[in-house]
Amino acid sequence: MQELSVRHLLGIKDITPQDIQLIFETADNFKDVLNRPIKKVPSLRDITIANVFFENSTRTRLSFELAEKRLSADVVNFSSSSSSVKKGETLLDTVNNILAMKVDMIVMRHSSPGAPHFLSNHIKANIVNAGDGTHEHPTQALLDSFSIREKLGEVAGKKVVIIGDILHSRVALSNIFALQKLGAEVMVCGPTTLLPRHIRQLGVLVETDVRRALQWCDVANVLRIQLERMQMKYFPSLREYTLYYGIDKKMLDSLDKEITLMHPGPINRGVELSSDAADSHHSIILNQVENGVAIRMAVLYLLAQKQ
Amino acid sequence: MQKRLIVNPPLLEIMVLRLCHQLIENHGDFSDSVILGLQPRGRFVAQRIQSTLAAILGKQVPTGYLDTTFHRDDFRRRETPLTANATKVDFLVEGKKVILVDDVLYTGRSVRAALDAMIAYGRPASVELLVLIDRLYTRHLPIQATYVGRQVNSLQSQRVLVEWKEQQAPEDNIWLITKTED
């Protein structure tokens, strides 16, 4: 009989390797549920979950909503663009108003790093961080590691390189924590302007040559260039970025081994990944999306026990 | 803790054999029948029933294991968290005669959860319940077993434990355990 060591999933940094294993084992069972003719279980039928999204999202929000519905929870959706936030309401007031309507769990995405941590100090409901600015995106990291475990058997001892815009990426940070907790070796690769200055303190390898990085790794997790988060120029042009850091099928074929290709989406085809690479047999991008629902079901299910 | 043996290995073997013959009476050659063992402990009973039937009939009756964790009604109401087990059902139960198998029938709540969980695999033609031990007068729900190995009168504070060699127990036994305060 196991349970999570935390009441909220705010980031991978706060959870233990045992928590991650428990989430994976529970997700295995939910993945099985998702392959049945009736893809639904009644576990959370007495729970109401609010998806509070202060930032745009398609995949994560859909994935959370599906996970909630597959667990039979009641779901309310909220997006800031069509709400009173525009009229000047504070974050805490907004959430307290939602909670006053008897909501048990909050899934939140916010553009400010630390917003869910702030909230967790002021409200009683369980909080799941669905991405906070450039800080963490824990469920994405969990589903990435889960997909690696599914494809390669285990995560421990594997070499994983995260390629691209590390500076602006919450996926990168959460992935580094998750992979290290599971015993993988992590490397980051990208132009020096997009690598955080003190990234080595996290115990990761740093590489600026994408070919050498690919040759080293078992798994390459390719990130999107987040132009919307860049207030200044970090590289001369997208064309130049593609020339130096874009990955195509030819490059994958020239390696003397098989590597696994991942991407958290949305893909900018022809920028960080060419179409033939993204659709090749190396890629487990759609498996990641499929596993996302099972992982989120596991997280919600396990947190619901910690009321 | 006091442990009283209520079924010893030879008795248990006879009990399983008798249950199998009762099943054959109702299911004939099992062409439309499937066995579903309830995880975690009903799995061993289901395996034993399957192998005994195979010895008598010379064919393997389709057998699956059903986990009811996500369908239980005491989720978030009990002290200890529930841990899920694997579900392995490689067939559809649509139109089949289903035999649910568990070791002990007590409150009936896990059987209710199992009925719920089973529906996810289709609409069965009929559902029967087979248990080794039926604890009398302890039901919370109106659920009765179709095939019973043995009925036992027990107190609520007592527990029935079924041990199998497959679980690394020295031999197959069924115990009635009484907690003593000392």
Chai-1 contact restraints between the chains, C-beta under 6 A:
chainA,res_idxA,chainB,res_idxB,connection_type,confidence,min_distance_angstrom,max_distance_angstrom,comment,restraint_id
A,M1,B,T80,contact,1.0,0.0,6.0,A-B,restraint_1
A,M1,B,P81,contact,1.0,0.0,6.0,A-B,restraint_2
A,M1,B,T83,contact,1.0,0.0,6.0,A-B,restraint_3
A,E3,B,P81,contact,1.0,0.0,6.0,A-B,restraint_4
A,N29,B,A84,contact,1.0,0.0,6.0,A-B,restraint_5
A,D32,B,T87,contact,1.0,0.0,6.0,A-B,restraint_6
A,R36,B,A120,contact,1.0,0.0,6.0,A-B,restraint_7
A,I38,B,A120,contact,1.0,0.0,6.0,A-B,restraint_8
A,V41,B,F70,contact,1.0,0.0,6.0,A-B,restraint_9
A,P42,B,H71,contact,1.0,0.0,6.0,A-B,restraint_10
A,S43,B,F70,contact,1.0,0.0,6.0,A-B,restraint_11
A,S43,B,F75,contact,1.0,0.0,6.0,A-B,restraint_12
A,Q305,B,R76,contact,1.0,0.0,6.0,A-B,restraint_13
A,Q305,B,P81,contact,1.0,0.0,6.0,A-B,restraint_14
